């Protein structure tokens, strides 16, 4: 299990909602920072990237 250093905590609000189109349903979302900035995403990979960038963290797992 990977542990986060205790002195590097950051809070975000993550909102996820469905977007329906004729034949399929997809999910969209947004990350809101404490300063009120919004970052929108369309996949879990995008969410992971946004949170890593905003928190200043490196992903310990290699990306495909």
Predicted model as a PDB file, atoms N, CA, C, CB and O in Angstrom, pLDDT in the B-factor column:
MODEL        1                                                                  
ATOM      1  N   UNK A   1       0.844  -1.175   0.000  1.00 53.00           N  
ATOM      2  CA  UNK A   1       0.000   0.000   0.000  1.00 53.00           C  
ATOM      3  C   UNK A   1       0.893   1.243   0.000  1.00 53.00           C  
ATOM      4  CB  UNK A   1      -0.962  -0.005   1.222  1.00 53.00           C  
ATOM      5  O   UNK A   1       1.892   1.297   0.717  1.00 53.00           O  
ATOM      6  N   UNK A   2       0.531   2.221  -0.794  1.00 56.00           N  
ATOM      7  CA  UNK A   2       1.304   3.452  -0.904  1.00 56.00           C  
ATOM      8  C   UNK A   2       0.756   4.470   0.088  1.00 56.00           C  
ATOM      9  CB  UNK A   2       1.261   4.014  -2.355  1.00 56.00           C  
ATOM     10  O   UNK A   2      -0.447   4.726   0.118  1.00 56.00           O  
ATOM     11  N   UNK A   3       1.625   5.044   0.890  1.00 61.00           N  
ATOM     12  CA  UNK A   3       1.197   6.026   1.876  1.00 61.00           C  
ATOM     13  C   UNK A   3       1.567   7.430   1.427  1.00 61.00           C  
ATOM     14  CB  UNK A   3       1.817   5.725   3.240  1.00 61.00           C  
ATOM     15  O   UNK A   3       2.642   7.645   0.867  1.00 61.00           O  
ATOM     16  N   UNK A   4       0.688   8.376   1.670  1.00 55.00           N  
ATOM     17  CA  UNK A   4       0.939   9.768   1.359  1.00 55.00           C  
ATOM     18  C   UNK A   4       1.630  10.420   2.544  1.00 55.00           C  
ATOM     19  CB  UNK A   4      -0.370  10.505   1.006  1.00 55.00           C  
ATOM     20  O   UNK A   4       1.252  10.176   3.690  1.00 55.00           O  
ATOM     21  N   UNK A   5       2.634  11.244   2.286  1.00 56.00           N  
ATOM     22  CA  UNK A   5       3.245  11.963   3.411  1.00 56.00           C  
ATOM     23  C   UNK A   5       2.201  12.788   4.152  1.00 56.00           C  
ATOM     24  CB  UNK A   5       4.387  12.874   2.918  1.00 56.00           C  
ATOM     25  O   UNK A   5       1.381  13.454   3.519  1.00 56.00           O  
ATOM     26  N   UNK A   6       2.218  12.755   5.478  1.00 57.00           N  
ATOM     27  CA  UNK A   6       1.186  13.412   6.270  1.00 57.00           C  
ATOM     28  C   UNK A   6       1.191  14.927   6.129  1.00 57.00           C  
ATOM     29  CB  UNK A   6       1.350  13.049   7.709  1.00 57.00           C  
ATOM     30  O   UNK A   6       0.166  15.563   6.372  1.00 57.00           O  
ATOM     31  N   UNK A   7       2.321  15.524   5.742  1.00 66.00           N  
ATOM     32  CA  UNK A   7       2.371  16.979   5.624  1.00 66.00           C  
ATOM     33  C   UNK A   7       1.951  17.483   4.243  1.00 66.00           C  
ATOM     34  CB  UNK A   7       3.763  17.463   5.933  1.00 66.00           C  
ATOM     35  O   UNK A   7       2.068  18.678   3.973  1.00 66.00           O  
ATOM     36  N   UNK A   8       1.471  16.617   3.374  1.00 67.00           N  
ATOM     37  CA  UNK A   8       1.075  17.023   2.030  1.00 67.00           C  
ATOM     38  C   UNK A   8      -0.377  16.649   1.771  1.00 67.00           C  
ATOM     39  CB  UNK A   8       1.988  16.379   0.975  1.00 67.00           C  
ATOM     40  O   UNK A   8      -0.664  15.788   0.940  1.00 67.00           O  
ATOM     41  N   UNK A   9      -1.269  17.281   2.467  1.00 76.00           N  
ATOM     42  CA  UNK A   9      -2.694  17.009   2.265  1.00 76.00           C  
ATOM     43  C   UNK A   9      -3.322  18.143   1.485  1.00 76.00           C  
ATOM     44  CB  UNK A   9      -3.421  16.814   3.613  1.00 76.00           C  
ATOM     45  O   UNK A   9      -3.047  19.319   1.726  1.00 76.00           O  
ATOM     46  N   UNK A  10      -4.165  17.767   0.553  1.00 82.00           N  
ATOM     47  CA  UNK A  10      -4.884  18.739  -0.257  1.00 82.00           C  
ATOM     48  C   UNK A  10      -6.321  18.267  -0.378  1.00 82.00           C  
ATOM     49  CB  UNK A  10      -4.223  18.919  -1.664  1.00 82.00           C  
ATOM     50  O   UNK A  10      -6.572  17.071  -0.526  1.00 82.00           O  
ATOM     51  N   UNK A  11      -7.266  19.194  -0.315  1.00 88.00           N  
ATOM     52  CA  UNK A  11      -8.681  18.837  -0.426  1.00 88.00           C  
ATOM     53  C   UNK A  11      -9.245  19.323  -1.752  1.00 88.00           C  
ATOM     54  CB  UNK A  11      -9.486  19.428   0.745  1.00 88.00           C  
ATOM     55  O   UNK A  11      -8.921  20.410  -2.230  1.00 88.00           O  
ATOM     56  N   UNK A  12     -10.101  18.483  -2.332  1.00 91.00           N  
ATOM     57  CA  UNK A  12     -10.786  18.811  -3.571  1.00 91.00           C  
ATOM     58  C   UNK A  12     -12.244  18.390  -3.433  1.00 91.00           C  
ATOM     59  CB  UNK A  12     -10.108  18.118  -4.797  1.00 91.00           C  
ATOM     60  O   UNK A  12     -12.573  17.502  -2.647  1.00 91.00           O  
ATOM     61  N   UNK A  13     -13.101  19.028  -4.194  1.00 95.00           N  
ATOM     62  CA  UNK A  13     -14.470  18.560  -4.359  1.00 95.00           C  
ATOM     63  C   UNK A  13     -14.535  17.959  -5.751  1.00 95.00           C  
ATOM     64  CB  UNK A  13     -15.535  19.724  -4.161  1.00 95.00           C  
ATOM     65  O   UNK A  13     -14.177  18.613  -6.731  1.00 95.00           O  
ATOM     66  N   UNK A  14     -14.992  16.711  -5.843  1.00 96.00           N  
ATOM     67  CA  UNK A  14     -15.131  16.039  -7.139  1.00 96.00           C  
ATOM     68  C   UNK A  14     -16.610  15.808  -7.381  1.00 96.00           C  
ATOM     69  CB  UNK A  14     -14.332  14.686  -7.183  1.00 96.00           C  
ATOM     70  O   UNK A  14     -17.299  15.213  -6.553  1.00 96.00           O  
ATOM     71  N   UNK A  15     -17.097  16.285  -8.530  1.00 96.00           N  
ATOM     72  CA  UNK A  15     -18.498  16.130  -8.913  1.00 96.00           C  
ATOM     73  C   UNK A  15     -18.539  15.309 -10.200  1.00 96.00           C  
ATOM     74  CB  UNK A  15     -19.204  17.527  -9.100  1.00 96.00           C  
ATOM     75  O   UNK A  15     -17.804  15.590 -11.147  1.00 96.00           O  
ATOM     76  N   UNK A  16     -19.406  14.291 -10.230  1.00 94.00           N  
ATOM     77  CA  UNK A  16     -19.530  13.424 -11.405  1.00 94.00           C  
ATOM     78  C   UNK A  16     -21.002  13.381 -11.802  1.00 94.00           C  
ATOM     79  CB  UNK A  16     -18.976  11.975 -11.117  1.00 94.00           C  
ATOM     80  O   UNK A  16     -21.881  13.293 -10.945  1.00 94.00           O  
ATOM     81  N   UNK A  17     -21.268  13.446 -13.131  1.00 92.00           N  
ATOM     82  CA  UNK A  17     -22.647  13.407 -13.607  1.00 92.00           C  
ATOM     83  C   UNK A  17     -22.729  12.621 -14.913  1.00 92.00           C  
ATOM     84  CB  UNK A  17     -23.197  14.837 -13.801  1.00 92.00           C  
ATOM     85  O   UNK A  17     -21.762  12.583 -15.673  1.00 92.00           O  
ATOM     86  N   UNK A  18     -23.882  11.991 -15.181  1.00 90.00           N  
ATOM     87  CA  UNK A  18     -24.052  11.243 -16.434  1.00 90.00           C  
ATOM     88  C   UNK A  18     -24.427  12.173 -17.577  1.00 90.00           C  
ATOM     89  CB  UNK A  18     -25.124  10.156 -16.271  1.00 90.00           C  
ATOM     90  O   UNK A  18     -25.125  13.169 -17.389  1.00 90.00           O  
ATOM     91  N   UNK A  19     -23.948  11.826 -18.765  1.00 88.00           N  
ATOM     92  CA  UNK A  19     -24.317  12.544 -19.986  1.00 88.00           C  
ATOM     93  C   UNK A  19     -24.863  11.492 -20.938  1.00 88.00           C  
ATOM     94  CB  UNK A  19     -23.085  13.336 -20.619  1.00 88.00           C  
ATOM     95  O   UNK A  19     -24.124  10.615 -21.386  1.00 88.00           O  
ATOM     96  N   UNK A  20     -26.141  11.572 -21.246  1.00 82.00           N  
ATOM     97  CA  UNK A  20     -26.769  10.585 -22.125  1.00 82.00           C  
ATOM     98  C   UNK A  20     -26.824  11.090 -23.544  1.00 82.00           C  
ATOM     99  CB  UNK A  20     -28.169  10.242 -21.641  1.00 82.00           C  
ATOM    100  O   UNK A  20     -27.191  12.235 -23.808  1.00 82.00           O  
ATOM    101  N   UNK A  21     -26.449  10.207 -24.453  1.00 76.00           N  
ATOM    102  CA  UNK A  21     -26.596  10.479 -25.872  1.00 76.00           C  
ATOM    103  C   UNK A  21     -27.467   9.386 -26.439  1.00 76.00           C  
ATOM    104  CB  UNK A  21     -25.215  10.553 -26.603  1.00 76.00           C  
ATOM    105  O   UNK A  21     -27.814   8.447 -25.723  1.00 76.00           O  
ATOM    106  N   UNK A  22     -27.829   9.478 -27.694  1.00 74.00           N  
ATOM    107  CA  UNK A  22     -28.805   8.575 -28.302  1.00 74.00           C  
ATOM    108  C   UNK A  22     -28.606   7.102 -27.938  1.00 74.00           C  
ATOM    109  CB  UNK A  22     -28.754   8.721 -29.786  1.00 74.00           C  
ATOM    110  O   UNK A  22     -29.542   6.463 -27.458  1.00 74.00           O  
ATOM    111  N   UNK A  23     -27.429   6.559 -28.150  1.00 76.00           N  
ATOM    112  CA  UNK A  23     -27.234   5.126 -27.957  1.00 76.00           C  
ATOM    113  C   UNK A  23     -26.389   4.782 -26.729  1.00 76.00           C  
ATOM    114  CB  UNK A  23     -26.594   4.541 -29.179  1.00 76.00           C  
ATOM    115  O   UNK A  23     -26.285   3.610 -26.368  1.00 76.00           O  
ATOM    116  N   UNK A  24     -25.794   5.764 -26.093  1.00 78.00           N  
ATOM    117  CA  UNK A  24     -24.905   5.423 -24.986  1.00 78.00           C  
ATOM    118  C   UNK A  24     -24.964   6.457 -23.875  1.00 78.00           C  
ATOM    119  CB  UNK A  24     -23.482   5.284 -25.482  1.00 78.00           C  
ATOM    120  O   UNK A  24     -25.506   7.550 -24.036  1.00 78.00           O  
ATOM    121  N   UNK A  25     -24.400   6.081 -22.766  1.00 78.00           N  
ATOM    122  CA  UNK A  25     -24.321   6.970 -21.625  1.00 78.00           C  
ATOM    123  C   UNK A  25     -22.860   7.115 -21.240  1.00 78.00           C  
ATOM    124  CB  UNK A  25     -25.170   6.442 -20.433  1.00 78.00           C  
ATOM    125  O   UNK A  25     -22.127   6.126 -21.220  1.00 78.00           O  
ATOM    126  N   UNK A  26     -22.425   8.326 -20.937  1.00 86.00           N  
ATOM    127  CA  UNK A  26     -21.055   8.579 -20.543  1.00 86.00           C  
ATOM    128  C   UNK A  26     -21.075   9.401 -19.259  1.00 86.00           C  
ATOM    129  CB  UNK A  26     -20.267   9.309 -21.673  1.00 86.00           C  
ATOM    130  O   UNK A  26     -22.109   9.941 -18.866  1.00 86.00           O  
ATOM    131  N   UNK A  27     -19.928   9.483 -18.620  1.00 87.00           N  
ATOM    132  CA  UNK A  27     -19.795  10.257 -17.399  1.00 87.00           C  
ATOM    133  C   UNK A  27     -18.850  11.413 -17.622  1.00 87.00           C  
ATOM    134  CB  UNK A  27     -19.308   9.382 -16.249  1.00 87.00           C  
ATOM    135  O   UNK A  27     -17.873  11.303 -18.361  1.00 87.00           O  
ATOM    136  N   UNK A  28     -19.149  12.515 -16.979  1.00 94.00           N  
ATOM    137  CA  UNK A  28     -18.289  13.690 -16.998  1.00 94.00           C  
ATOM    138  C   UNK A  28     -18.086  14.120 -15.550  1.00 94.00           C  
ATOM    139  CB  UNK A  28     -18.906  14.854 -17.867  1.00 94.00           C  
ATOM    140  O   UNK A  28     -18.822  13.690 -14.662  1.00 94.00           O  
ATOM    141  N   UNK A  29     -17.100  14.957 -15.316  1.00 96.00           N  
ATOM    142  CA  UNK A  29     -16.886  15.397 -13.954  1.00 96.00           C  
ATOM    143  C   UNK A  29     -16.064  16.654 -13.878  1.00 96.00           C  
ATOM    144  CB  UNK A  29     -16.231  14.323 -13.166  1.00 96.00           C  
ATOM    145  O   UNK A  29     -15.541  17.145 -14.879  1.00 96.00           O  
ATOM    146  N   UNK A  30     -15.959  17.164 -12.669  1.00 97.00           N  
ATOM    147  CA  UNK A  30     -15.173  18.369 -12.416  1.00 97.00           C  
ATOM    148  C   UNK A  30     -14.524  18.252 -11.052  1.00 97.00           C  
ATOM    149  CB  UNK A  30     -16.053  19.646 -12.501  1.00 97.00           C  
ATOM    150  O   UNK A  30     -15.076  17.665 -10.122  1.00 97.00           O  
ATOM    151  N   UNK A  31     -13.336  18.828 -10.961  1.00 96.00           N  
ATOM    152  CA  UNK A  31     -12.624  18.942  -9.690  1.00 96.00           C  
ATOM    153  C   UNK A  31     -12.622  20.416  -9.337  1.00 96.00           C  
ATOM    154  CB  UNK A  31     -11.152  18.355  -9.771  1.00 96.00           C  
ATOM    155  O   UNK A  31     -12.251  21.252 -10.160  1.00 96.00           O  
ATOM    156  N   UNK A  32     -13.032  20.742  -8.120  1.00 96.00           N  
ATOM    157  CA  UNK A  32     -13.001  22.125  -7.656  1.00 96.00           C  
ATOM    158  C   UNK A  32     -11.985  22.233  -6.528  1.00 96.00           C  
ATOM    159  CB  UNK A  32     -14.412  22.597  -7.185  1.00 96.00           C  
ATOM    160  O   UNK A  32     -11.985  21.431  -5.595  1.00 96.00           O  
ATOM    161  N   UNK A  33     -11.120  23.235  -6.627  1.00 92.00           N  
ATOM    162  CA  UNK A  33     -10.105  23.453  -5.596  1.00 92.00           C  
ATOM    163  C   UNK A  33     -10.660  24.373  -4.511  1.00 92.00           C  
ATOM    164  CB  UNK A  33      -8.814  24.056  -6.212  1.00 92.00           C  
ATOM    165  O   UNK A  33     -11.724  24.969  -4.674  1.00 92.00           O  
ATOM    166  N   UNK A  34      -9.931  24.478  -3.412  1.00 89.00           N  
ATOM    167  CA  UNK A  34     -10.336  25.367  -2.317  1.00 89.00           C  
ATOM    168  C   UNK A  34     -10.370  26.824  -2.768  1.00 89.00           C  
ATOM    169  CB  UNK A  34      -9.385  25.213  -1.125  1.00 89.00           C  
ATOM    170  O   UNK A  34     -11.101  27.636  -2.201  1.00 89.00           O  
ATOM    171  N   UNK A  35      -9.577  27.155  -3.791  1.00 91.00           N  
ATOM    172  CA  UNK A  35      -9.549  28.519  -4.320  1.00 91.00           C  
ATOM    173  C   UNK A  35     -10.698  28.785  -5.296  1.00 91.00           C  
ATOM    174  CB  UNK A  35      -8.219  28.778  -5.011  1.00 91.00           C  
ATOM    175  O   UNK A  35     -10.865  29.909  -5.769  1.00 91.00           O  
ATOM    176  N   UNK A  36     -11.497  27.740  -5.597  1.00 93.00           N  
ATOM    177  CA  UNK A  36     -12.649  27.911  -6.479  1.00 93.00           C  
ATOM    178  C   UNK A  36     -12.386  27.616  -7.939  1.00 93.00           C  
ATOM    179  CB  UNK A  36     -13.148  29.282  -6.362  1.00 93.00           C  
ATOM    180  O   UNK A  36     -13.280  27.799  -8.765  1.00 93.00           O  
ATOM    181  N   UNK A  37     -11.185  27.164  -8.288  1.00 94.00           N  
ATOM    182  CA  UNK A  37     -10.886  26.819  -9.680  1.00 94.00           C  
ATOM    183  C   UNK A  37     -11.556  25.492 -10.024  1.00 94.00           C  
ATOM    184  CB  UNK A  37      -9.347  26.736  -9.918  1.00 94.00           C  
ATOM    185  O   UNK A  37     -11.654  24.600  -9.182  1.00 94.00           O  
ATOM    186  N   UNK A  38     -12.020  25.370 -11.280  1.00 96.00           N  
ATOM    187  CA  UNK A  38     -12.673  24.151 -11.752  1.00 96.00           C  
ATOM    188  C   UNK A  38     -11.843  23.528 -12.871  1.00 96.00           C  
ATOM    189  CB  UNK A  38     -14.116  24.449 -12.241  1.00 96.00           C  
ATOM    190  O   UNK A  38     -11.352  24.224 -13.760  1.00 96.00           O  
ATOM    191  N   UNK A  39     -11.696  22.203 -12.811  1.00 97.00           N  
ATOM    192  CA  UNK A  39     -10.986  21.441 -13.828  1.00 97.00           C  
ATOM    193  C   UNK A  39     -11.904  20.304 -14.248  1.00 97.00           C  
ATOM    194  CB  UNK A  39      -9.599  20.906 -13.301  1.00 97.00           C  
ATOM    195  O   UNK A  39     -12.266  19.464 -13.425  1.00 97.00           O  
ATOM    196  N   UNK A  40     -12.283  20.269 -15.519  1.00 97.00           N  
ATOM    197  CA  UNK A  40     -13.246  19.290 -16.012  1.00 97.00           C  
ATOM    198  C   UNK A  40     -12.531  18.077 -16.588  1.00 97.00           C  
ATOM    199  CB  UNK A  40     -14.159  19.918 -17.070  1.00 97.00           C  
ATOM    200  O   UNK A  40     -11.437  18.193 -17.140  1.00 97.00           O  
ATOM    201  N   UNK A  41     -13.163  16.902 -16.454  1.00 96.00           N  
ATOM    202  CA  UNK A  41     -12.570  15.675 -16.981  1.00 96.00           C  
ATOM    203  C   UNK A  41     -13.641  14.787 -17.607  1.00 96.00           C  
ATOM    204  CB  UNK A  41     -11.830  14.913 -15.868  1.00 96.00           C  
ATOM    205  O   UNK A  41     -14.834  14.917 -17.331  1.00 96.00           O  
ATOM    206  N   UNK A  42     -13.163  13.867 -18.472  1.00 94.00           N  
ATOM    207  CA  UNK A  42     -14.060  12.948 -19.157  1.00 94.00           C  
ATOM    208  C   UNK A  42     -13.702  11.488 -18.916  1.00 94.00           C  
ATOM    209  CB  UNK A  42     -14.051  13.232 -20.632  1.00 94.00           C  
ATOM    210  O   UNK A  42     -14.376  10.594 -19.429  1.00 94.00           O  
ATOM    211  N   UNK A  43     -12.651  11.236 -18.143  1.00 90.00           N  
ATOM    212  CA  UNK A  43     -12.266   9.858 -17.857  1.00 90.00           C  
ATOM    213  C   UNK A  43     -11.582   9.805 -16.490  1.00 90.00           C  
ATOM    214  CB  UNK A  43     -11.328   9.297 -18.972  1.00 90.00           C  
ATOM    215  O   UNK A  43     -11.169  10.828 -15.942  1.00 90.00           O  
ATOM    216  N   UNK A  44     -11.474   8.593 -15.959  1.00 88.00           N  
ATOM    217  CA  UNK A  44     -10.783   8.428 -14.685  1.00 88.00           C  
ATOM    218  C   UNK A  44      -9.296   8.741 -14.824  1.00 88.00           C  
ATOM    219  CB  UNK A  44     -10.977   7.006 -14.154  1.00 88.00           C  
ATOM    220  O   UNK A  44      -8.670   9.221 -13.879  1.00 88.00           O  
ATOM    221  N   UNK A  45      -8.729   8.468 -16.001  1.00 89.00           N  
ATOM    222  CA  UNK A  45      -7.324   8.834 -16.231  1.00 89.00           C  
ATOM    223  C   UNK A  45      -7.146  10.345 -16.153  1.00 89.00           C  
ATOM    224  CB  UNK A  45      -6.840   8.311 -17.603  1.00 89.00           C  
ATOM    225  O   UNK A  45      -6.163  10.828 -15.591  1.00 89.00           O  
ATOM    226  N   UNK A  46      -8.093  11.092 -16.715  1.00 93.00           N  
ATOM    227  CA  UNK A  46      -8.032  12.555 -16.636  1.00 93.00           C  
ATOM    228  C   UNK A  46      -8.142  13.024 -15.186  1.00 93.00           C  
ATOM    229  CB  UNK A  46      -9.152  13.188 -17.486  1.00 93.00           C  
ATOM    230  O   UNK A  46      -7.408  13.915 -14.758  1.00 93.00           O  
ATOM    231  N   UNK A  47      -9.063  12.417 -14.432  1.00 92.00           N  
ATOM    232  CA  UNK A  47      -9.224  12.773 -13.013  1.00 92.00           C  
ATOM    233  C   UNK A  47      -7.929  12.514 -12.254  1.00 92.00           C  
ATOM    234  CB  UNK A  47     -10.388  11.974 -12.373  1.00 92.00           C  
ATOM    235  O   UNK A  47      -7.491  13.357 -11.472  1.00 92.00           O  
ATOM    236  N   UNK A  48      -7.319  11.366 -12.474  1.00 89.00           N  
ATOM    237  CA  UNK A  48      -6.064  11.028 -11.813  1.00 89.00           C  
ATOM    238  C   UNK A  48      -4.986  12.057 -12.149  1.00 89.00           C  
ATOM    239  CB  UNK A  48      -5.603   9.620 -12.221  1.00 89.00           C  
ATOM    240  O   UNK A  48      -4.267  12.513 -11.260  1.00 89.00           O  
ATOM    241  N   UNK A  49      -4.873  12.423 -13.417  1.00 90.00           N  
ATOM    242  CA  UNK A  49      -3.869  13.397 -13.852  1.00 90.00           C  
ATOM    243  C   UNK A  49      -4.096  14.751 -13.192  1.00 90.00           C  
ATOM    244  CB  UNK A  49      -3.894  13.547 -15.376  1.00 90.00           C  
ATOM    245  O   UNK A  49      -3.149  15.372 -12.709  1.00 90.00           O  
ATOM    246  N   UNK A  50      -5.342  15.211 -13.168  1.00 93.00           N  
ATOM    247  CA  UNK A  50      -5.674  16.524 -12.582  1.00 93.00           C  
ATOM    248  C   UNK A  50      -5.315  16.560 -11.097  1.00 93.00           C  
ATOM    249  CB  UNK A  50      -7.180  16.840 -12.771  1.00 93.00           C  
ATOM    250  O   UNK A  50      -4.686  17.508 -10.629  1.00 93.00           O  
ATOM    251  N   UNK A  51      -5.717  15.524 -10.360  1.00 90.00           N  
ATOM    252  CA  UNK A  51      -5.460  15.502  -8.922  1.00 90.00           C  
ATOM    253  C   UNK A  51      -3.953  15.422  -8.650  1.00 90.00           C  
ATOM    254  CB  UNK A  51      -6.191  14.310  -8.259  1.00 90.00           C  
ATOM    255  O   UNK A  51      -3.456  16.078  -7.734  1.00 90.00           O  
ATOM    256  N   UNK A  52      -3.228  14.627  -9.437  1.00 87.00           N  
ATOM    257  CA  UNK A  52      -1.778  14.548  -9.264  1.00 87.00           C  
ATOM    258  C   UNK A  52      -1.122  15.903  -9.518  1.00 87.00           C  
ATOM    259  CB  UNK A  52      -1.185  13.489 -10.203  1.00 87.00           C  
ATOM    260  O   UNK A  52      -0.261  16.335  -8.752  1.00 87.00           O  
ATOM    261  N   UNK A  53      -1.532  16.571 -10.597  1.00 89.00           N  
ATOM    262  CA  UNK A  53      -0.940  17.872 -10.932  1.00 89.00           C  
ATOM    263  C   UNK A  53      -1.260  18.923  -9.870  1.00 89.00           C  
ATOM    264  CB  UNK A  53      -1.440  18.346 -12.301  1.00 89.00           C  
ATOM    265  O   UNK A  53      -0.377  19.673  -9.455  1.00 89.00           O  
ATOM    266  N   UNK A  54      -2.505  18.982  -9.434  1.00 89.00           N  
ATOM    267  CA  UNK A  54      -2.889  19.979  -8.440  1.00 89.00           C  
ATOM    268  C   UNK A  54      -2.235  19.717  -7.092  1.00 89.00           C  
ATOM    269  CB  UNK A  54      -4.394  20.007  -8.283  1.00 89.00           C  
ATOM    270  O   UNK A  54      -1.898  20.657  -6.373  1.00 89.00           O  
ATOM    271  N   UNK A  55      -2.055  18.457  -6.746  1.00 84.00           N  
ATOM    272  CA  UNK A  55      -1.455  18.116  -5.463  1.00 84.00           C  
ATOM    273  C   UNK A  55       0.057  18.080  -5.481  1.00 84.00           C  
ATOM    274  CB  UNK A  55      -1.963  16.805  -5.013  1.00 84.00           C  
ATOM    275  O   UNK A  55       0.696  18.003  -4.432  1.00 84.00           O  
ATOM    276  N   UNK A  56       0.642  18.137  -6.696  1.00 82.00           N  
ATOM    277  CA  UNK A  56       2.088  18.074  -6.802  1.00 82.00           C  
ATOM    278  C   UNK A  56       2.643  16.682  -6.563  1.00 82.00           C  
ATOM    279  CB  UNK A  56       2.704  19.028  -5.839  1.00 82.00           C  
ATOM    280  O   UNK A  56       3.787  16.538  -6.133  1.00 82.00           O  
ATOM    281  N   UNK A  57       1.841  15.646  -6.838  1.00 78.00           N  
ATOM    282  CA  UNK A  57       2.256  14.268  -6.613  1.00 78.00           C  
ATOM    283  C   UNK A  57       2.645  13.608  -7.928  1.00 78.00           C  
ATOM    284  CB  UNK A  57       1.140  13.472  -5.927  1.00 78.00           C  
ATOM    285  O   UNK A  57       2.153  13.973  -8.996  1.00 78.00           O  
ATOM    286  N   UNK A  58       3.524  12.646  -7.827  1.00 75.00           N  
ATOM    287  CA  UNK A  58       3.883  11.818  -8.967  1.00 75.00           C  
ATOM    288  C   UNK A  58       3.161  10.486  -8.828  1.00 75.00           C  
ATOM    289  CB  UNK A  58       5.431  11.618  -9.064  1.00 75.00           C  
ATOM    290  O   UNK A  58       3.026   9.954  -7.726  1.00 75.00           O  
ATOM    291  N   UNK A  59       2.704   9.957  -9.944  1.00 69.00           N  
ATOM    292  CA  UNK A  59       2.037   8.659  -9.929  1.00 69.00           C  
ATOM    293  C   UNK A  59       3.097   7.575  -9.750  1.00 69.00           C  
ATOM    294  CB  UNK A  59       1.210   8.429 -11.240  1.00 69.00           C  
ATOM    295  O   UNK A  59       4.011   7.480 -10.569  1.00 69.00           O  
ATOM    296  N   UNK A  60       3.001   6.758  -8.704  1.00 68.00           N  
ATOM    297  CA  UNK A  60       4.005   5.724  -8.486  1.00 68.00           C  
ATOM    298  C   UNK A  60       3.905   4.570  -9.470  1.00 68.00           C  
ATOM    299  CB  UNK A  60       3.891   5.198  -7.093  1.00 68.00           C  
ATOM    300  O   UNK A  60       4.834   3.770  -9.583  1.00 68.00           O  
ATOM    301  N   UNK A  61       2.780   4.473 -10.187  1.00 67.00           N  
ATOM    302  CA  UNK A  61       2.593   3.405 -11.148  1.00 67.00           C  
ATOM    303  C   UNK A  61       2.844   3.913 -12.556  1.00 67.00           C  
ATOM    304  CB  UNK A  61       1.189   2.817 -11.034  1.00 67.00           C  
ATOM    305  O   UNK A  61       2.415   5.017 -12.893  1.00 67.00           O  
ATOM    306  N   UNK A  62       3.530   3.138 -13.389  1.00 63.00           N  
ATOM    307  CA  UNK A  62       3.782   3.593 -14.761  1.00 63.00           C  
ATOM    308  C   UNK A  62       2.477   3.680 -15.544  1.00 63.00           C  
ATOM    309  CB  UNK A  62       4.769   2.646 -15.476  1.00 63.00           C  
ATOM    310  O   UNK A  62       1.592   2.838 -15.392  1.00 63.00           O  
ATOM    311  N   UNK A  63       2.368   4.707 -16.384  1.00 61.00           N  
ATOM    312  CA  UNK A  63       1.183   4.879 -17.232  1.00 61.00           C  
ATOM    313  C   UNK A  63       1.390   4.132 -18.543  1.00 61.00           C  
ATOM    314  CB  UNK A  63       0.899   6.389 -17.500  1.00 61.00           C  
ATOM    315  O   UNK A  63       2.495   4.133 -19.085  1.00 61.00           O  
ATOM    316  N   UNK A  64       0.339   3.492 -19.060  1.00 60.00           N  
ATOM    317  CA  UNK A  64       0.467   2.740 -20.326  1.00 60.00           C  
ATOM    318  C   UNK A  64       0.707   3.654 -21.505  1.00 60.00           C  
ATOM    319  CB  UNK A  64      -0.782   1.908 -20.580  1.00 60.00           C  
ATOM    320  O   UNK A  64       0.835   3.184 -22.635  1.00 60.00           O  
TER     321      UNK A  64                                                      
ENDMDL                                                                          
END                                                                             
